[in-house]
Amino acid sequence: MKFPKKIRTYCPKCGTHTIHTVSIYKHGKRRKLSEGERRYKRKKEGYGSQRKPEQKRFAKVTKKVLLRVRCTKCGYTTYRLGIRLKKIELIDVMR
């Protein structure tokens, strides 16, 4: 799916419709020393099985793509709900 790099949408901080830049949200690297990660590692080690069942078959073919929308006027960032897509391409429409 082709999606524009810049869209004109409502900014809750400005209170008006302004031009926003669109980018695809990418999650950060997981922290190895976070409490949840340490707990997961501790439960996994030793004798016994995997903590959570490993998935054999995948029901879904695609993953949800989250769009990050940033206001060019004030810099406020909002996120658009994830859309199920195989491929997304950001194109330059506004000039």
DSSP file (Angstrom, degrees, kcal/mol; ACC not computed):
  #  RESIDUE AA STRUCTURE BP1 BP2  ACC     N-H-->O    O-->H-N    N-H-->O    O-->H-N    TCO  KAPPA ALPHA  PHI   PSI    X-CA   Y-CA   Z-CA
    1    1 A M              0   0    0      0, 0.0    88,-2.7     0, 0.0     2,-0.5   0.000 360.0 360.0 360.0 138.1    0.0    0.0    0.0
    2    2 A K  E     -a   89   0A   0     86,-0.2    88,-0.2    88,-0.1    86,-0.0  -0.818 360.0-178.6 -95.7 131.2    1.2    3.5   -0.8
    3    3 A F  E     -a   90   0A   0     86,-2.9    88,-2.7    -2,-0.5    19,-0.0  -0.987  29.7-108.0-130.8 137.9    0.9    6.1    1.9
    4    4 A P  E     -a   91   0A   0      0, 0.0    88,-0.2     0, 0.0     3,-0.1  -0.341  13.7-139.6 -68.7 146.3    1.8    9.8    1.7
    5    5 A K  S    S+     0   0    0     86,-2.6    17,-3.5     1,-0.2     2,-0.4   0.798  92.7  38.2 -71.9 -30.1    4.9   11.0    3.7
    6    6 A K  E    S+B   21   0B   0     85,-0.3     2,-0.3    15,-0.2    88,-0.3  -0.986  70.4 175.9-126.6 131.7    3.0   14.2    4.7
    7    7 A I  E     -B   20   0B   0     13,-2.3    13,-3.6    -2,-0.4     2,-0.7  -0.942  30.3-126.8-130.7 154.3   -0.6   14.4    5.6
    8    8 A R  E     +B   19   0B   0     -2,-0.3     2,-0.3    11,-0.2    11,-0.2  -0.892  51.5 142.6-101.9 110.8   -2.8   17.2    6.8
    9    9 A T  E     -B   18   0B   0      9,-2.1     9,-2.4    -2,-0.7     2,-0.2  -0.876  53.2 -71.0-144.1 172.2   -4.6   16.1   10.0
   10   10 A Y  E     -B   17   0B   0     -2,-0.3     7,-0.2     7,-0.3    61,-0.0  -0.463  35.3-156.0 -73.4 132.8   -5.7   17.3   13.4
   11   11 A C  E  >> -B   16   0B   0      5,-2.5     4,-2.6    -2,-0.2     5,-0.5  -0.950   4.4-156.9-107.6 118.2   -3.0   18.1   16.1
   12   12 A P  T  45S+     0   0    0      0, 0.0    -1,-0.1     0, 0.0     5,-0.0   0.782  93.3  50.1 -66.3 -25.6   -4.4   17.8   19.6
   13   13 A K  T  45S+     0   0    0      1,-0.1    -2,-0.0     3,-0.1     0, 0.0   0.912 118.1  36.3 -78.1 -44.4   -1.7   20.2   21.0
   14   14 A C  T  45S-     0   0    0      2,-0.2    -1,-0.1    62,-0.0     3,-0.1   0.812  98.5-138.9 -75.9 -30.9   -2.2   22.9   18.4
   15   15 A G  T  <5S+     0   0    0     -4,-2.6     2,-0.3     1,-0.3    -5,-0.1   0.575  71.2  79.1  81.3  10.1   -5.9   22.4   18.3
   16   16 A T  E   <S-B   11   0B   0     -5,-0.5    -5,-2.5    -7,-0.1     2,-0.5  -0.847  91.8 -84.9-137.1 173.9   -6.1   22.8   14.5
   17   17 A H  E     +B   10   0B   0     -2,-0.3     2,-0.3    -7,-0.2    -7,-0.3  -0.745  56.0 164.2 -82.5 125.0   -5.4   20.8   11.4
   18   18 A T  E     -B    9   0B   0     -9,-2.4    -9,-2.1    -2,-0.5     2,-0.4  -0.850  44.1 -85.0-133.6 170.1   -1.7   21.1   10.4
   19   19 A I  E     -B    8   0B   0     -2,-0.3    53,-2.2   -11,-0.2    54,-0.4  -0.648  46.3-167.4 -80.0 133.0    0.7   19.2    8.1
   20   20 A H  E     -BC   7  71B   0    -13,-3.6   -13,-2.3    -2,-0.4     2,-0.4  -0.915  17.9-130.0-120.5 145.3    2.2   16.1    9.8
   21   21 A T  E     -BC   6  70B   0     49,-2.9    49,-2.6    -2,-0.3     2,-0.4  -0.792  24.0-145.1 -93.3 140.7    5.1   13.9    8.7
   22   22 A V  E     + C   0  69B   0    -17,-3.5     2,-0.3    -2,-0.4    47,-0.2  -0.885  24.7 163.2-110.2 133.7    4.4   10.2    8.6
   23   23 A S  E     - C   0  68B   0     45,-2.1    45,-3.5    -2,-0.4     2,-0.5  -0.952  41.0-102.5-140.8 162.9    7.0    7.5    9.5
   24   24 A I  E     - C   0  67B   0     -2,-0.3     2,-0.3    43,-0.2    43,-0.2  -0.746  37.9-121.9 -89.6 129.4    6.7    3.8   10.4
   25   25 A Y        -     0   0    0     41,-2.9     2,-0.5    -2,-0.5    41,-0.4  -0.513  27.4-170.1 -71.9 130.4    7.1    3.0   14.1
   26   26 A K        -     0   0    0     -2,-0.3     2,-0.1     0, 0.0    -1,-0.0  -0.990  21.1-125.6-122.4 128.2    9.9    0.7   14.9
   27   27 A H        -     0   0    0     -2,-0.5     3,-0.1     1,-0.1     2,-0.0  -0.365  28.0-114.5 -72.3 151.5   10.2   -0.7   18.4
   28   28 A G        -     0   0    0      1,-0.2     2,-0.2    -2,-0.1    -1,-0.1  -0.168  40.3 -76.5 -78.4 174.6   13.5   -0.3   20.3
   29   29 A K        -     0   0    0      1,-0.1     2,-0.2    -2,-0.0    -1,-0.2  -0.490  52.4-110.3 -71.7 139.7   15.9   -3.0   21.5
   30   30 A R        -     0   0    0     -2,-0.2     2,-0.5    -3,-0.1    -1,-0.1  -0.504  30.3-117.9 -73.1 139.2   14.7   -4.9   24.5
   31   31 A R    >   -     0   0    0     -2,-0.2     3,-0.9     1,-0.1     6,-0.2  -0.654  14.9-154.6 -80.8 126.1   16.7   -4.3   27.7
   32   32 A K  T 3  S+     0   0    0     -2,-0.5    -1,-0.1     1,-0.2    -2,-0.0   0.777  92.5  50.2 -70.5 -27.2   18.5   -7.4   29.0
   33   33 A L  T 3  S+     0   0    0      4,-0.1    -1,-0.2     5,-0.0     2,-0.1   0.328  80.7 119.7 -97.9   8.5   18.6   -6.1   32.6
   34   34 A S  S <> S-     0   0    0     -3,-0.9     4,-2.3     1,-0.1     5,-0.2  -0.389  74.9-115.0 -71.4 154.8   14.9   -5.2   32.9
   35   35 A E  H  > S+     0   0    0      1,-0.2     4,-2.4     2,-0.2     5,-0.2   0.890 114.0  49.6 -59.6 -44.1   12.9   -7.0   35.6
   36   36 A G  H  > S+     0   0    0      1,-0.2     4,-2.3     2,-0.2    -1,-0.2   0.890 111.5  48.8 -63.1 -40.8   10.6   -8.8   33.1
   37   37 A E  H  > S+     0   0    0     -6,-0.2     4,-2.1     2,-0.2    -1,-0.2   0.888 112.4  48.3 -66.6 -40.4   13.5  -10.0   31.0
   38   38 A R  H  X S+     0   0    0     -4,-2.3     4,-2.4     2,-0.2    -2,-0.2   0.901 112.2  49.0 -65.8 -41.7   15.4  -11.2   34.1
   39   39 A R  H  X S+     0   0    0     -4,-2.4     4,-2.2    -5,-0.2    -2,-0.2   0.908 111.3  49.7 -63.7 -43.2   12.2  -13.0   35.4
   40   40 A Y  H  X S+     0   0    0     -4,-2.3     4,-1.5     1,-0.2    -2,-0.2   0.909 112.3  47.4 -62.7 -43.8   11.7  -14.7   32.0
   41   41 A K  H  X S+     0   0    0     -4,-2.1     4,-1.7     1,-0.2    -2,-0.2   0.899 111.5  50.9 -64.2 -42.4   15.3  -15.8   31.8
   42   42 A R  H  < S+     0   0    0     -4,-2.4    -2,-0.2     1,-0.2    -1,-0.2   0.884 111.3  47.2 -64.4 -40.3   15.2  -17.2   35.4
   43   43 A K  H  < S+     0   0    0     -4,-2.2    -1,-0.2     1,-0.2    -2,-0.2   0.791 111.8  52.4 -72.0 -27.6   12.0  -19.2   34.7
   44   44 A K  H  < S+     0   0    0     -4,-1.5    -2,-0.2    -5,-0.2    -1,-0.2   0.827  94.2  83.3 -77.8 -33.1   13.4  -20.6   31.5
   45   45 A E  S  < S+     0   0    0     -4,-1.7     2,-0.1    -5,-0.1    -3,-0.0  -0.223  75.8  30.7 -77.3 164.0   16.7  -22.0   32.8
   46   46 A G  S    S-     0   0    0      2,-0.0     2,-0.1     0, 0.0    -3,-0.0  -0.392 105.3 -26.8  89.0-169.4   17.2  -25.3   34.5
   47   47 A Y  S    S+     0   0    0     -2,-0.1     2,-0.2     0, 0.0     0, 0.0  -0.413  97.6  61.5 -78.0 157.3   15.3  -28.5   33.9
   48   48 A G  S    S-     0   0    0     -2,-0.1     3,-0.1     2,-0.0     2,-0.1  -0.569  82.9 -58.7 115.5 178.4   11.7  -28.4   32.6
   49   49 A S        -     0   0    0     -2,-0.2     2,-0.0     1,-0.2     3,-0.0  -0.223  66.0 -65.7 -92.6-179.0   10.0  -27.2   29.5
   50   50 A Q        -     0   0    0      1,-0.1    -1,-0.2    -2,-0.1    -6,-0.1  -0.348  44.5-126.0 -63.1 145.3    9.7  -23.8   27.9
   51   51 A R  S    S+     0   0    0    -11,-0.1    -1,-0.1    -3,-0.1    -2,-0.1   0.923  94.4  28.3 -64.0 -46.0    7.8  -21.2   30.0
   52   52 A K  S    S-     0   0    0      1,-0.0     2,-0.1    -3,-0.0    -1,-0.1  -0.882 100.4 -95.8-115.3 149.0    5.3  -20.4   27.2
   53   53 A P        -     0   0    0      0, 0.0     2,-0.3     0, 0.0    -2,-0.1  -0.387  37.6-123.0 -65.9 136.5    4.2  -22.7   24.5
   54   54 A E        -     0   0    0     -2,-0.1     2,-0.4     1,-0.1    -4,-0.0  -0.629  28.2-116.4 -79.2 135.5    6.1  -22.3   21.2
   55   55 A Q        -     0   0    0     -2,-0.3     3,-0.1     1,-0.2    -1,-0.1  -0.568  28.0-174.3 -77.4 127.7    3.8  -21.6   18.3
   56   56 A K  S    S+     0   0    0     -2,-0.4     2,-0.4     1,-0.2    -1,-0.2   0.911  71.0  25.6 -85.9 -48.7    3.9  -24.3   15.6
   57   57 A R  S    S-     0   0    0      0, 0.0     2,-0.5     0, 0.0    -1,-0.2  -0.893  73.3-135.0-118.1 147.2    1.7  -22.7   13.0
   58   58 A F        -     0   0    0     -2,-0.4     0, 0.0     1,-0.1     0, 0.0  -0.896  10.0-168.0-102.4 126.4    1.0  -19.0   12.4
   59   59 A A  S    S+     0   0    0     -2,-0.5     2,-0.3     2,-0.0    -1,-0.1   0.828  73.3  63.7 -78.7 -33.3   -2.6  -18.0   11.8
   60   60 A K        -     0   0    0      1,-0.1     3,-0.0     2,-0.0    -2,-0.0  -0.730  57.2-168.8 -98.5 142.3   -1.7  -14.5   10.6
   61   61 A V  S    S+     0   0    0     -2,-0.3     2,-0.2     2,-0.0    -1,-0.1   0.744  73.4  43.7 -94.9 -29.7    0.4  -13.8    7.4
   62   62 A T  S    S-     0   0    0     25,-0.0     2,-0.3    22,-0.0    24,-0.1  -0.713  71.2-133.9-116.3 164.7    1.0  -10.1    8.1
   63   63 A K  E     - D   0  85B   0     22,-0.6    22,-1.3    -2,-0.2     2,-0.4  -0.828  33.8-100.9-111.5 156.6    1.9   -7.9   11.0
   64   64 A K  E     - D   0  84B   0     -2,-0.3     2,-0.5    20,-0.2    20,-0.2  -0.626  31.5-144.6 -79.9 132.3    0.2   -4.7   12.0
   65   65 A V  E     - D   0  83B   0     18,-2.7    18,-2.0    -2,-0.4     2,-0.5  -0.862   9.0-151.1 -99.3 125.0    2.1   -1.6   10.9
   66   66 A L  E     -     0   0B   0     -2,-0.5   -41,-2.9   -41,-0.4     2,-0.5  -0.838   9.2-144.9 -98.6 129.0    1.9    1.4   13.4
   67   67 A L  E     -CD  24  80B   0     13,-1.0    13,-3.0    -2,-0.5     2,-0.6  -0.810   2.2-148.8 -99.0 131.6    2.2    4.8   11.8
   68   68 A R  E     -CD  23  79B   0    -45,-3.5   -45,-2.1    -2,-0.5     2,-0.5  -0.879  13.8-165.3 -99.5 117.2    4.0    7.6   13.7
   69   69 A V  E     -CD  22  78B   0      9,-3.1     9,-3.0    -2,-0.6     2,-0.4  -0.915   5.3-171.7-110.0 120.6    2.5   11.0   12.9
   70   70 A R  E     -CD  21  77B   0    -49,-2.6   -49,-2.9    -2,-0.5     7,-0.2  -0.947  22.1-126.1-119.9 129.2    4.5   14.1   13.9
   71   71 A C  E  >  -C   20   0B   0      5,-2.6     4,-0.9    -2,-0.4   -51,-0.2  -0.503   8.9-153.8 -71.8 133.4    3.3   17.7   13.7
   72   72 A T  T  4 S+     0   0    0    -53,-2.2    -1,-0.1    -2,-0.2   -52,-0.1   0.718  91.6  52.4 -80.0 -20.6    5.6   20.0   11.7
   73   73 A K  T  4 S+     0   0    0    -54,-0.4    -1,-0.1     3,-0.1   -53,-0.1   0.946 131.3   5.3 -80.5 -51.9    4.4   23.1   13.7
   74   74 A C  T  4 S-     0   0    0      2,-0.1    -2,-0.1     0, 0.0    -1,-0.1   0.588  91.8-121.1-112.3 -14.1    4.9   22.0   17.3
   75   75 A G     <  +     0   0    0     -4,-0.9     2,-0.2     1,-0.3    -3,-0.1   0.571  53.7 157.1  85.2   9.4    6.6   18.6   17.0
   76   76 A Y        -     0   0    0     -6,-0.1    -5,-2.6     1,-0.0     2,-0.5  -0.494  30.3-145.9 -71.2 134.6    3.9   16.7   18.9
   77   77 A T  E     +D   70   0B   0     -7,-0.2     2,-0.3    -2,-0.2    -7,-0.2  -0.884  22.1 170.5-109.7 131.5    3.8   13.0   18.0
   78   78 A T  E     -D   69   0B   0     -9,-3.0    -9,-3.1    -2,-0.5     2,-0.4  -0.862  24.5-129.3-127.0 166.8    0.7   10.8   17.8
   79   79 A Y  E     -D   68   0B   0     -2,-0.3     2,-0.3   -11,-0.2   -11,-0.2  -0.954   9.5-139.4-122.1 137.3    0.3    7.2   16.6
   80   80 A R  E     -D   67   0B   0    -13,-3.0   -13,-1.0    -2,-0.4     3,-0.1  -0.731  40.2 -93.6 -90.1 143.0   -2.2    5.9   14.1
   81   81 A L  E     -     0   0B   0     -2,-0.3   -14,-0.2   -15,-0.1    -1,-0.1  -0.174  53.6 -87.8 -56.1 146.8   -3.7    2.5   14.9
   82   82 A G  E     -     0   0B   0    -16,-0.1     2,-0.4   -18,-0.1   -16,-0.2  -0.286  38.9-155.6 -62.3 136.6   -2.0   -0.5   13.3
   83   83 A I  E     -D   65   0B   0    -18,-2.0   -18,-2.7    -3,-0.1     2,-0.8  -0.935  21.1-120.2-112.2 135.6   -3.0   -1.5    9.8
   84   84 A R  E     +D   64   0B   0     -2,-0.4     2,-0.3   -20,-0.2   -20,-0.2  -0.667  51.2 153.2 -78.0 112.5   -2.5   -5.1    8.6
   85   85 A L  E     -D   63   0B   0    -22,-1.3   -22,-0.6    -2,-0.8     3,-0.2  -0.988  47.3-150.8-140.4 147.3   -0.3   -4.8    5.5
   86   86 A K  S    S+     0   0    0     -2,-0.3     2,-0.3     1,-0.3    -1,-0.1   0.865  92.4   5.1 -79.0 -39.6    2.2   -7.0    3.8
   87   87 A K        -     0   0    0      2,-0.0     2,-0.4   -22,-0.0    -1,-0.3  -0.996  63.4-166.0-147.7 137.5    4.1   -4.0    2.5
   88   88 A I        -     0   0    0     -2,-0.3     2,-0.4    -3,-0.2   -86,-0.2  -0.984   4.7-168.3-125.5 138.7    3.9   -0.3    3.1
   89   89 A E  E     -a    2   0A   0    -88,-2.7   -86,-2.9    -2,-0.4     2,-0.6  -0.986  13.8-144.9-129.4 122.2    5.6    2.4    1.0
   90   90 A L  E     -a    3   0A   0     -2,-0.4     2,-0.3   -88,-0.2   -88,-0.1  -0.758  24.7-171.1 -87.5 121.7    5.8    6.0    2.0
   91   91 A I  E     -a    4   0A   0    -88,-2.7   -86,-2.6    -2,-0.6     2,-0.8  -0.838  27.4-116.7-116.3 153.2    5.5    8.3   -1.1
   92   92 A D        +     0   0    0     -2,-0.3     3,-0.0   -88,-0.2    -2,-0.0  -0.779  48.0 149.6 -88.7 107.7    6.0   12.0   -1.5
   93   93 A V        +     0   0    0     -2,-0.8     2,-0.2   -87,-0.2    -1,-0.2   0.822  51.5  69.6-105.0 -49.3    2.7   13.5   -2.6
   94   94 A M              0   0    0    -88,-0.3   -89,-0.1     1,-0.1    -1,-0.1  -0.531 360.0 360.0 -74.4 135.2    2.6   17.1   -1.2
   95   95 A R              0   0    0     -2,-0.2    -1,-0.1    -3,-0.0    -3,-0.0   0.356 360.0 360.0-126.6 360.0    5.1   19.4   -2.8
